[in-house]
């Protein structure tokens, strides 16, 4: 073996390179862990070649010491790495902590349903103690409780609050309604969010208990229009209590009200024709069956009724029914539209 090879194999840089190779072969790679920075880094090949002669004599004198020290360092690093791997494996195997955002039900019956924050009972302000409307028959059947936290007089839910006012009290203290409206602008409950009340329907429930209430009602109506309130007029305390009971019973019936206004569309064509023709005064289902049997289609029924030709021979149709059909199919489809030939 040549001298250059002996120097290269026993040089300090070569020993470090061997130690590094041993570490790479025995040290497990832990994902996500930053490797421990080493104080002694192997030099580049150019630096190793230029400095071989410099460290040659020192390497020959202490090769055994360097090897034993390197083995000790490698063993310590292997121990530290195995400890880090066990810590990482424990962190990975540990199940994530579960967090809960669910809210417990309030003891007072406060709960959330269909996106509307509501109570199981009507919340009544303490200022309404002794109000005769609470003794109305329907209010006796409707659960209600006093609540000192609400800003309105009667809290139905987060989308409906009611202010109460009697005209007799309004004549004595006309500034009272202004104070109540300003207080209600701060929100629905004490310390609550005012954004919720901006989306709520505020109702001013007025009880007429004076003579000649026209001027007072006109004045209150102007206030409601400017302050974005809806006014409901009751002519007795019993009627006012019934309104509150109706509010609570139908607080979540918006979809039902919409469907009742729209009606239910029948899918059968013949049923639709029967429903349409029986809406004409004095025309019944038997008359519709005779009309369809003779005219064969709804189009012919409309044309013959408008022209007044051919319907007199149908049994069951007298002059009155024929005139009603002709009036319905001949009058303008839209009453306030001017149908002129263009």
C-alpha positions in Angstrom: 0.0 0.0 0.0 1.4 3.4 -0.9 2.2 6.2 1.6 -0.6 8.4 0.1 -3.2 5.8 0.7 -1.9 5.2 4.3 -2.1 8.9 5.0 -5.5 9.2 3.6 -6.9 6.2 5.4 -5.5 7.3 8.8 -6.1 11.0 8.5 -8.4 12.8 11.0 -10.9 13.7 8.2 -11.1 10.1 7.1 -11.8 9.0 10.6 -14.6 11.5 10.9 -16.0 10.4 7.6 -16.1 6.8 8.9 -17.9 7.9 12.0 -20.4 9.8 9.9 -21.0 6.6 7.8 -21.6 4.6 11.0 -24.1 7.2 12.2 -26.0 7.1 8.9 -26.1 3.3 9.0 -27.3 3.0 12.6 -29.1 6.2 13.3 -32.9 5.9 12.5 -34.4 8.8 10.5 -37.4 10.3 12.4 -39.8 12.3 10.2 -40.5 15.8 11.3 -37.4 16.0 13.6 -34.6 18.3 12.9 -31.3 16.5 13.0 -28.9 17.5 15.8 -26.2 19.8 14.5 -22.8 18.3 14.9 -19.8 20.3 16.1 -17.4 18.4 13.9 -18.3 18.4 10.3 -16.2 16.5 7.7 -14.2 18.8 5.4 -14.6 18.9 1.7 -12.4 16.7 -0.4 -10.2 19.8 -1.4 -9.7 20.8 2.2 -8.9 17.2 3.2 -6.3 16.9 0.6 -4.5 20.1 1.4 -4.5 19.5 5.2 -3.7 15.8 5.2 0.0 16.4 5.8 -0.7 18.9 8.6 -2.7 16.5 10.7 -0.8 13.4 9.7 1.5 13.2 12.7 -1.3 13.9 15.2 -3.5 11.3 13.6 -0.8 8.7 13.9 -0.2 9.4 17.5 -3.8 9.3 18.7 -5.8 7.1 16.4 -7.1 4.9 19.2 -8.3 7.8 21.3 -10.2 9.3 18.4 -11.8 6.0 17.6 -12.9 5.4 21.1 -14.2 9.0 21.5 -16.1 8.7 18.2 -17.7 5.5 19.3 -18.8 7.0 22.6 -20.3 10.0 20.7 -22.0 7.7 18.3 -23.5 5.7 21.2 -24.7 8.8 22.9 -26.3 10.1 19.8 -28.0 6.8 19.1 -29.5 6.8 22.6 -30.7 10.4 22.2 -32.1 9.6 18.8 -34.0 6.5 20.1 -35.4 8.6 22.9 -36.6 11.3 20.4 -38.2 8.6 18.2 -40.1 7.2 21.2 -41.3 10.7 22.1 -42.4 11.4 18.5 -44.2 8.0 18.3 -46.1 8.7 21.5 -47.1 12.1 20.2 -48.4 10.5 16.9 -50.2 7.7 18.7 -51.9 10.0 21.2 -55.5 10.7 20.2 -56.4 14.3 19.6 -58.3 16.1 22.3 -62.0 16.5 21.6 -63.4 20.0 21.9 -67.1 20.6 22.3 -68.9 23.7 21.2 -72.4 22.5 22.3 -74.2 24.7 24.8 -76.1 23.3 27.7 -79.8 24.1 28.0 -80.6 27.0 30.2 -82.6 26.2 33.4 -85.2 28.7 32.4 -86.2 26.7 29.3 -84.0 28.7 26.9 -83.2 26.7 23.8 -82.5 27.1 20.0 -84.8 25.7 17.4 -84.8 26.1 13.6 -82.2 28.9 13.9 -84.4 31.1 16.1 -83.4 31.7 19.7 -86.6 31.3 21.7 -88.0 30.4 25.1 -90.6 27.8 26.0 -92.7 30.6 27.6 -93.4 34.2 27.0 -90.9 36.4 28.9 -92.7 39.3 30.7 -90.9 42.3 32.0 -91.2 43.1 35.7 -92.8 46.4 34.8 -95.9 44.5 33.5 -96.9 43.0 36.8 -100.6 43.6 37.4 -101.4 44.1 33.7 -105.0 42.9 33.1 -104.0 41.3 29.7 -102.2 38.6 31.6 -105.6 37.5 32.9 -107.1 36.9 29.5 -108.3 33.4 28.7 -105.7 32.6 26.2 -102.8 34.0 28.3 -103.9 31.7 31.1 -103.4 28.8 28.7 -100.0 30.1 27.5 -97.0 29.7 29.7 -95.3 32.9 30.7 -92.8 34.0 33.3 -91.2 37.3 34.5 -87.7 38.1 33.3 -85.8 41.2 34.5 -83.2 41.0 31.7 -85.4 41.8 28.7 -85.6 45.3 27.3 -89.1 44.9 25.7 -92.3 44.4 27.7 -93.0 41.0 26.2 -90.3 38.8 24.6 -91.6 36.2 22.3 -88.2 35.2 20.7 -85.2 36.8 19.2 -87.1 37.9 16.1 -90.3 39.2 17.8 -90.5 41.7 20.7 -93.6 43.6 21.9 -94.0 46.9 23.6 -97.2 47.5 25.4 -99.0 50.9 25.6 -102.5 51.9 26.8 -103.9 55.2 25.3 -105.0 56.4 28.7 -101.4 56.2 30.0 -100.1 57.7 26.8 -102.3 60.8 27.2 -100.9 61.2 30.8 -97.3 60.6 29.8 -96.7 61.0 26.1 -92.9 60.8 26.5 -93.1 57.3 27.9 -93.3 55.6 24.4 -90.2 57.5 23.3 -88.1 56.3 26.2 -89.2 52.7 25.7 -88.4 52.8 22.0 -84.9 54.3 22.6 -84.3 51.7 25.3 -85.3 48.9 22.9 -82.8 50.1 20.3 -80.0 48.9 22.6 -80.9 45.3 21.9 -83.4 42.6 23.0 -81.9 41.8 26.4 -79.7 43.6 28.9 -76.1 43.3 27.7 -77.2 41.7 24.5 -76.1 42.3 20.9 -77.9 45.2 19.2 -77.5 43.4 15.8 -80.0 40.8 16.8 -82.7 43.4 17.5 -82.0 45.1 14.1 -83.4 41.9 12.4 -86.3 41.6 14.9 -89.9 42.5 14.4 -90.8 45.1 17.0 -94.5 45.4 17.7 -96.3 48.2 19.6 -99.4 46.7 21.1 -101.8 49.5 21.8 -105.0 49.1 23.9 -107.7 51.6 23.2 -109.2 52.5 26.6 -110.2 56.1 25.9 -113.0 57.9 24.0 -112.2 59.4 20.6 -108.8 57.6 20.1 -108.4 58.7 16.4 -105.8 61.4 17.0 -103.7 59.4 19.4 -103.7 56.4 17.1 -102.7 58.6 14.2 -99.9 60.1 16.2 -98.6 56.7 17.4 -98.8 55.4 13.8 -96.5 58.2 12.7 -94.0 57.2 15.4 -94.1 53.6 14.4 -93.4 54.4 10.8 -90.4 56.5 11.7 -89.0 54.1 14.2 -89.6 50.9 12.2 -92.3 49.4 14.5 -95.5 47.6 13.6 -98.6 48.7 15.5 -101.3 46.4 16.6 -104.5 48.0 18.0 -106.6 46.1 20.5 -109.9 47.3 21.8 -109.7 45.6 25.2 -107.1 44.0 27.5 -108.5 40.6 26.7 -107.9 41.1 23.0 -104.4 42.3 23.7 -103.7 39.2 25.7 -105.1 37.0 22.9 -102.7 38.7 20.4 -99.7 37.8 22.7 -100.9 34.2 22.9 -101.2 34.1 19.1 -97.7 35.5 18.7 -96.3 32.7 20.9 -98.3 29.9 19.2 -97.2 31.0 15.7 -93.7 32.2 16.5 -92.1 29.5 14.2 -94.9 29.2 11.7 -93.5 31.4 9.0 -93.2 28.5 6.5 -96.8 27.4 7.3 -98.2 30.9 6.7 -96.4 31.1 3.4 -97.6 27.7 2.3 -101.2 28.6 3.3 -101.1 31.8 1.3 -99.7 30.0 -1.8 -102.0 27.1 -1.6 -101.5 23.5 -2.7 -101.1 22.9 -6.4 -102.9 19.8 -7.5 -100.8 17.6 -9.8 -103.8 16.1 -11.8 -104.9 18.1 -14.9 -108.6 17.2 -14.6 -108.6 18.3 -10.9 -107.1 21.6 -11.9 -109.8 22.2 -14.5 -112.5 21.3 -12.0 -111.0 23.6 -9.4 -110.8 26.4 -11.9 -114.4 26.1 -13.3 -116.0 25.6 -9.9 -114.6 28.9 -8.8 -117.2 30.5 -11.1 -120.3 31.4 -9.2 -123.1 28.7 -9.2 -121.0 26.2 -11.3 -120.6 22.8 -9.5 -118.6 19.7 -10.3 -121.5 18.1 -12.2 -121.7 21.1 -14.5 -117.9 20.8 -15.1 -118.3 17.2 -16.1 -121.1 18.0 -18.5 -119.0 20.9 -20.0 -115.9 18.7 -20.6 -118.1 15.9 -22.0 -119.6 18.2 -24.6 -116.7 20.7 -25.3 -113.9 18.0 -25.1 -111.3 20.6 -23.9 -110.9 23.6 -21.6 -110.1 25.7 -24.6 -113.5 25.0 -26.2 -115.2 25.7 -22.9 -113.7 29.1 -22.7 -114.4 30.0 -26.4 -118.0 28.8 -26.3 -118.7 30.6 -23.0 -117.2 33.8 -24.3 -119.2 33.7 -27.5 -122.3 32.5 -25.7 -122.8 29.8 -28.3 -123.5 26.1 -27.8 -123.8 26.0 -24.0 -127.6 26.3 -23.8 -128.0 22.6 -24.9 -125.9 21.2 -22.0 -128.1 19.8 -19.3 -127.8 21.5 -15.9 -126.6 24.9 -17.3 -129.2 27.6 -17.1 -129.1 31.2 -18.2 -127.6 32.3 -14.9 -124.6 29.9 -15.1 -124.0 30.7 -18.7 -124.0 34.4 -18.0 -121.5 33.9 -15.1 -119.2 31.9 -17.3 -119.4 34.5 -20.1 -118.6 37.3 -17.7 -115.6 35.5 -16.2 -114.0 34.7 -19.6 -114.9 38.0 -21.2 -113.8 40.5 -18.6 -110.2 41.9 -18.6 -107.6 39.6 -17.1 -106.1 42.5 -15.2 -108.7 45.0 -14.0 -106.5 48.1 -14.0 -104.9 47.5 -17.4 -106.1 49.2 -20.5 -106.6 46.6 -23.2 -106.5 48.5 -26.5 -105.5 47.3 -29.9 -102.0 48.2 -30.6 
